[in-house]
Amino acid sequence: MAGGGRVLIVAGSDSGGGAGIQADIKTVTMLGGYAMTAITAVTVQNTLGVSAVHPVPPKIVAGQISVCLSDIGADIVKTGMLVDKDTIEAAAEALESFDVPEVVDPVMVAKGGHALLADDAAAALIEHFAAGAAILTPNLPEAEVLTGRKIRTESDMNAAVPALRALGAKAVLLKGGHLEGPQVVDLLITKGEVMRFADPRIETTATHGTGCTLASAIAAGMAFGLGPEQAVRRARLFVRRAMENAIPLGQGHGPLNHGAR
């Protein structure tokens, strides 16, 4: 695409349409980009949770990556659910041949509590994807796994900055949505500074897919040449609008309205 905008998404499918590949495609499309996919797993899920996961063979994941990048190319890669160590290594090897920046959402656990990353895969995720990422976007439970620290307050978030920098990403967006309180606070951590973003919390059950959507919105912005700060500001606004305009669906954590303007 002239001027950029090509995003290759490496992630799992959500049958309920609210998160995963489905949320990623909707987000990139709404923000003017072109979405390609390498599907890592098929999940059986709805707003009530994940009941089963069927991994795609690693060589098929790698093949999807290679055919997209060798033909269409990409301005940025966004990763989500990477399933297990074998998939992580296969995806990393396929991406190694192409010099494309990566937005890495270290998806580990679904909102309902179902594990989406094998226990032995965190070290592989850090080695192959966190290190060198253009931006890493962990929520607090994910950041705890990645750093080995307890992060339960905003003070803990700030105290975790050195450990998060040590993971080797060029930037880290530490998402504070799991903290209680009237505001949602995120920290954008670069080598030279820490930027604090805060907005009033939206009281809603339409929170399914917020992490996937935010990371994909950041990727879409960076695919068009925005820097991390600009991309994060726009992505947070996109997610907020999608939450504010959510259509009540399902009996659990409902989806965002990705079509909200």
N, C-alpha and C positions, 0 to 999 in steps of 0.2 A: 504494500500500500504506500502510495506517495505520502511522505510525511510521517510514516510510522503507523502504529496502532495494531500490529499483529501480536497476539498473545497466545502462546501455547500453554494450555492448562494440563497439568499432570495431577490427577486426583481421582477420587472415587465417585461413583454414581449414587444419587439419593432418589429412590423410587418415589418418595413423597414430593420431590421437586423443590424443596425449600433450601437445601444446602448442597454441598458437593458440586459436581460438574454442572448440574442444572442451574444452581445459583450463580456459578461462575460465568457460564455462557450468557445468562440474562444480564448480568452486571456489565460485562465487557461490551455487549451489544448496545445496551442503553447508553454507555459512555462513548459510543462511536467507534469502538475497536472491532477487530476481526478475531473471533475466538476459534482456536483449534484445540483438540483434546487428545490426551493419551490417558485412557481410563485404566485405573489401577485395580479397581474392585467394583463388584456389583453388591450393593447393600439392599437388604429388605428392611425398609423403615418407613415410618409415617411421623406424624407430629407427636406420637406417644413414645417413640424411641426406635432403636435398631434391634431387630430380632435375629438377623443372620447376616453374615458377610461371606461373599464368594470372591476370593482373590483372582485376578487375571494373571495368567502365567507371566513371570518376569520377562521372558524373551518377547512376548507379545507387547508388553508395556514398552520395552526398548524399541521394538519395531515401529510402534505408533510414533514415538518421538523422532526416530530417524527419518521416516518417510515425510513427516510434516516439515522438519527443519531442512532437509536436503532439497525439497521442492519449493515450498512456499516461503520458508524462513520465518523468523520471529524477531520482534524487537525486544520482547521480554518473555521469560518463562515464569509461570506461577505454579507452585506446587502446593498440594493439600495433603490428602490422605495417601501415604506411601506404604501402608500395610505392614511390611516386614523387612528384615535385613536384606534378603535376596532381591526384593523389588527395589529397595533403595540403591543397592549396588548396581543393578542392571540399568536403572534410570540414570544414575550418575555417569556410568560408562558411556551410555548413548549420548548424553549431553556434553560429554567431555570434548567431542569432536567439533562442537559448535560454540563459538564464543558469544553467548547470549546471557545478559544479566538475569538474575533470578530473584523473584519475590517468594520467600519461603514461609508458608503458614504451617508450623509444626503440629499438625493435627494428631492428637493422641487419644482423646476420649470424646465420645459424643455427648451432647447435652444431657441425655438421659442416663449417662454413666457407662455405656458400652465401650469397651476398649477398641480403638481404631488403629492402634500401633502395637505390634508385638513387644513384649517386655524387653527383649534383647536388642531392640532396634534403635534405641535412643542414641547410643554411642555412634552408630553408623549414620544416623541422621545428622548429628553434630559434625562428624568428619566430612561427609560428602555434600551436605547441603547448607548447614548453618555457617560453616566456615566459608567465607568468600561471597556469601549472599549479598545482593544489593540491599535488601532489607529483610529482616526476620521479624515475624509478627506473633510472638507467643502471648497467650493469655496467662493469668497468674498460675494456674495449676501446671501448665506446660513449662513455664519459666522455672517453677520449682524443680521439675524433673531435669531440665537442661542445666541448672546451676547447682542443684543439691542444697538449695536454701529454702527456708520457710519464708513465704511472702504473703503476709496477712494484713498489712496496713500500707498506707502511702509511704510512711517512713521506711518500711521494708523494701518497697519498690525502689526508693532512692538508694538504699544500702546495697541493693543487688546490681546496681549499674556497673561496677567494675567486673563482676562475674559475667554479666551479659556481654560486655565489650570483649571479654576474653574468649568468647565463643568464635570470634573471628569474622562476624558479619560487618559489612560497611556501615550499616545502621540497624537498630533494633527498635521496633515499636512495641513497648510493653503495655499490654491492654489491661486496664484496671477494672473492667466491668464486674468481676466477681466480688469486689469489695462492696460492703453495704454503705449506704449513705445517700444523700440527696444529689450528689454529683458523680458522674463517671469521669475518672481521670486516667489519661493515657500519657506515657512518657516516650518521646522520640529521642533515642540515644544515638548520637554519632560520636566520632572520635574526639571532637572538640567541645561538644556541648550537650545539654539535656534540655529539650523543649517540653513544656507541660501543656497538655490540652485538657480542658475541662468543660463539660456541658451538663445541664440539669438532666437527671435520670428520667427516662420515659417509663412510666408505670404501665407495662403491657405484658401480655403473654406471647406476643409475636416477636420472639427472639431467636427462632430457629434459623440458622444460617448466617448469623451476624458476622462471625469470624471469617467464613468463606467469602462473603460479600465484601467485607472490608478489604481483605487481601487482594481480591480480584479488582476492586475499584482502584486500589493503589497501583496494581500492575497496569491497568488500563491507562492511568495517568502517566506513569513512567514510560509506557510504550510510545506515548506521544511527546516525550521529552521533558516532562515535568521532573523537578528534583524531588527528593524524598519529602521535604516539608510541604511543598505545594501539593504533592500527590496525596499525602496523608490528610491535609486539611480538606481537600475536595472529597476524598473517600469517606471521611467521617460525616460530612454533610450529606452525602448520598445515602449512607446507612441510616442516618437520622430521618431523612425524608421517607425512606422506605418503611421504617418502623412507624412513623407517625401516620402513614397512610395505609397501613396493613389492613387487609380484608380478613375478617374472622373466618378461619378455616381450621378444621380438625378439632380434636378434643384435648390436645396437649399444648406443646410449645409451637405456636402457629408460625407460618412463613412470613417473611417481609413482602412488601409490595414493590418488586423491582421495577415495575412500570410507572411508579409515581414520578411526576415531574417536579 
